[in-house]
């Protein structure tokens, strides 16, 4: 399924920036890809450094009535309102940044918010990833890719894949011509239903 073949202008993108610095290489590459989206597709950008979350505390077995903080509720609503969630995280120690991982940890809590139906509402939406790393071989980012792919599989989301680029110094990704070429068509790619490895080739449905 491609972007044009889906819901057209009914789609809306949430870009979650998880770098430890603003205007970093990953954000540059993400914005290059976002520029290719049709003008009638809404975009919302959230910088997790400017909208910080405390460390996630698993409260599933605690007394009911926990009230979410302002930033948490804003992120939860933004996530639920988007048809496409783009995780933009540099490759830190071969995986997601701490800010990004914390955001995904909060998904665990939102699964248990009474009446939210978070997992059911996220099913069928699309998860994408963008990452920039110092290494030129994209296989180095396999840990990050697997993290996002399996997260999408658990939520019964579609997975658009991960756009990778190379750059360690500030702005260096602009010299990665191949990454910028891939960015032009990244959001036009296929978005199959994400599956766990043991589901491949089976008739499991969402």
C-alpha positions as CSV (number, residue, x, y, z in Angstrom):
1,X,0.0,0.0,0.0
2,X,1.4,3.4,-1.0
3,X,0.7,6.8,0.4
4,X,-1.4,7.8,-2.6
5,X,-3.3,4.5,-2.5
6,X,-4.3,4.9,1.1
7,X,-6.6,7.6,2.4
8,X,-5.0,10.5,0.4
9,X,-5.7,13.8,2.1
10,X,-7.2,11.9,5.1
11,X,-3.7,11.0,6.2
12,X,-1.8,13.0,8.8
13,X,1.8,12.6,9.9
14,X,3.3,13.0,13.3
15,X,7.1,13.5,13.3
16,X,8.7,12.6,16.6
17,X,12.2,14.0,16.9
18,X,14.3,12.1,19.4
19,X,17.8,13.6,19.0
20,X,19.8,15.1,21.8
21,X,20.3,18.2,19.8
22,X,18.0,20.3,17.6
23,X,18.6,20.7,13.9
24,X,20.7,17.5,13.9
25,X,21.5,15.3,10.9
26,X,18.5,13.0,11.5
27,X,16.1,16.0,11.6
28,X,17.6,17.3,8.4
29,X,17.1,14.0,6.6
30,X,13.5,13.7,8.0
31,X,12.6,17.1,6.8
32,X,14.0,16.4,3.4
33,X,11.6,13.4,3.2
34,X,8.7,15.4,4.6
35,X,9.1,18.0,2.0
36,X,7.9,15.5,-0.6
37,X,4.6,14.9,1.0
38,X,1.5,16.4,-0.7
39,X,0.6,19.9,0.5
40,X,-2.8,18.7,1.7
41,X,-1.3,16.1,4.1
42,X,-1.1,17.6,7.6
43,X,2.3,17.4,9.4
44,X,2.8,17.8,13.1
45,X,6.3,18.0,14.6
46,X,7.2,17.2,18.2
47,X,10.7,17.6,19.6
48,X,11.1,15.4,22.6
49,X,13.7,17.7,24.0
50,X,11.2,20.5,24.2
51,X,8.4,18.3,25.4
52,X,10.3,16.1,27.9
53,X,8.8,13.1,29.7
54,X,9.9,11.7,33.0
55,X,11.2,8.2,33.1
56,X,8.3,5.8,32.5
57,X,6.9,4.1,35.6
58,X,4.8,0.9,35.0
59,X,1.7,1.5,36.9
60,X,-0.4,-1.5,35.7
61,X,-0.5,-3.0,39.2
62,X,-1.0,0.2,41.2
63,X,-4.2,1.8,42.2
64,X,-6.3,3.3,39.4
65,X,-6.6,7.0,39.0
66,X,-3.1,8.1,37.9
67,X,-3.4,11.4,36.1
68,X,-1.1,11.8,33.1
69,X,1.2,14.9,33.0
70,X,0.5,17.6,30.5
71,X,3.3,16.6,28.1
72,X,2.3,13.0,28.3
73,X,-1.3,13.7,27.4
74,X,-0.3,16.0,24.6
75,X,1.9,13.3,23.1
76,X,-0.8,10.6,23.6
77,X,-3.4,12.7,21.8
78,X,-1.0,13.6,19.0
79,X,-0.1,10.0,18.5
80,X,-3.8,8.9,18.3
81,X,-4.6,11.7,15.9
82,X,-2.0,10.7,13.4
83,X,-2.4,8.0,10.7
84,X,1.4,7.9,10.2
85,X,4.0,8.1,13.0
86,X,7.6,8.9,12.0
87,X,10.2,8.1,14.6
88,X,13.3,10.3,13.9
89,X,16.1,9.0,16.1
90,X,19.9,9.1,15.5
91,X,21.6,5.7,16.0
92,X,22.8,5.7,19.6
93,X,24.7,2.6,20.6
94,X,23.1,0.8,17.7
95,X,19.5,1.5,18.8
96,X,17.1,4.3,19.5
97,X,17.9,7.4,21.5
98,X,16.9,7.5,25.2
99,X,14.3,10.2,24.4
100,X,12.7,8.0,21.7
101,X,12.8,4.9,23.7
102,X,11.1,6.7,26.6
103,X,8.3,7.9,24.3
104,X,7.7,4.3,23.1
105,X,7.8,3.1,26.7
106,X,4.8,5.4,27.4
107,X,2.9,3.4,24.8
108,X,2.9,0.6,27.3
109,X,1.1,2.8,29.8
110,X,-1.4,4.1,27.2
111,X,-2.4,0.5,26.5
112,X,-3.9,0.4,29.9
113,X,-5.6,3.8,30.1
114,X,-9.3,2.9,30.8
115,X,-11.4,3.5,27.8
116,X,-8.6,4.5,25.5
117,X,-8.5,1.4,23.3
118,X,-5.0,2.5,22.4
119,X,-3.9,-0.7,20.7
120,X,-7.1,-1.1,18.8
121,X,-7.0,2.5,17.6
122,X,-3.3,2.2,16.5
123,X,-3.9,-0.9,14.5
124,X,-3.7,-0.3,10.8
125,X,-1.8,2.9,11.1
126,X,1.8,3.2,9.8
127,X,5.1,3.4,11.7
128,X,8.1,4.8,9.9
129,X,11.7,5.5,11.0
130,X,14.5,7.8,10.0
131,X,18.0,7.5,11.4
132,X,21.5,9.0,10.7
133,X,24.7,7.3,11.9
134,X,28.4,7.6,11.6
135,X,28.8,4.3,9.7
136,X,28.1,4.1,6.0
137,X,26.7,0.5,6.1
138,X,23.0,0.5,6.9
139,X,23.3,-3.0,8.4
140,X,24.7,-1.3,11.5
141,X,21.2,0.1,12.2
142,X,19.6,-3.4,12.2
143,X,18.9,-3.2,15.9
144,X,17.0,0.1,15.6
145,X,15.1,-1.3,12.5
146,X,14.1,-4.4,14.4
147,X,13.0,-2.4,17.4
148,X,10.6,-0.4,15.3
149,X,9.4,-3.3,13.2
150,X,8.5,-5.5,16.1
151,X,6.9,-2.6,17.9
152,X,4.7,-2.1,14.8
153,X,4.0,-5.8,14.7
154,X,2.8,-5.9,18.3
155,X,0.5,-2.9,17.7
156,X,-0.8,-4.5,14.4
157,X,0.5,-1.4,12.6
158,X,1.9,-1.2,9.1
159,X,5.6,-0.6,8.8
160,X,7.1,1.7,6.2
161,X,10.7,0.9,6.9
162,X,13.6,3.1,8.0
163,X,15.3,5.8,6.0
164,X,19.1,5.7,6.8
165,X,21.8,8.3,6.2
166,X,25.4,8.9,7.1
167,X,26.7,11.9,9.0
168,X,28.6,12.4,12.3
169,X,29.4,16.1,12.2
170,X,26.6,18.7,12.3
171,X,24.9,18.9,8.9
172,X,27.1,16.2,7.3
173,X,24.1,14.2,6.1
174,X,23.7,16.8,3.4
175,X,26.7,15.3,1.7
176,X,25.0,11.9,1.6
177,X,23.6,12.1,-1.9
178,X,22.1,8.6,-1.9
179,X,20.2,9.3,1.4
180,X,18.8,12.5,0.0
181,X,17.7,10.7,-3.2
182,X,16.0,8.0,-1.1
183,X,14.3,10.7,0.9
184,X,12.5,12.0,-2.2
185,X,10.4,8.8,-2.5
186,X,10.6,7.4,1.1
187,X,7.0,8.1,2.0
188,X,5.8,6.7,-1.3
189,X,7.1,3.2,-0.4
190,X,5.0,0.1,0.4
191,X,3.6,-0.1,4.0
192,X,2.8,-3.8,4.6
193,X,1.3,-5.0,7.8
194,X,4.2,-5.6,10.2
195,X,4.5,-9.2,11.3
196,X,6.6,-11.0,13.9
197,X,9.1,-13.5,12.3
198,X,7.0,-16.5,13.3
199,X,4.0,-15.0,11.5
200,X,5.8,-14.6,8.1
201,X,4.0,-16.6,5.5
202,X,1.0,-17.3,7.7
203,X,-2.5,-16.0,7.4
204,X,-2.4,-14.0,10.6
205,X,-4.5,-10.8,10.3
206,X,-4.8,-7.7,12.3
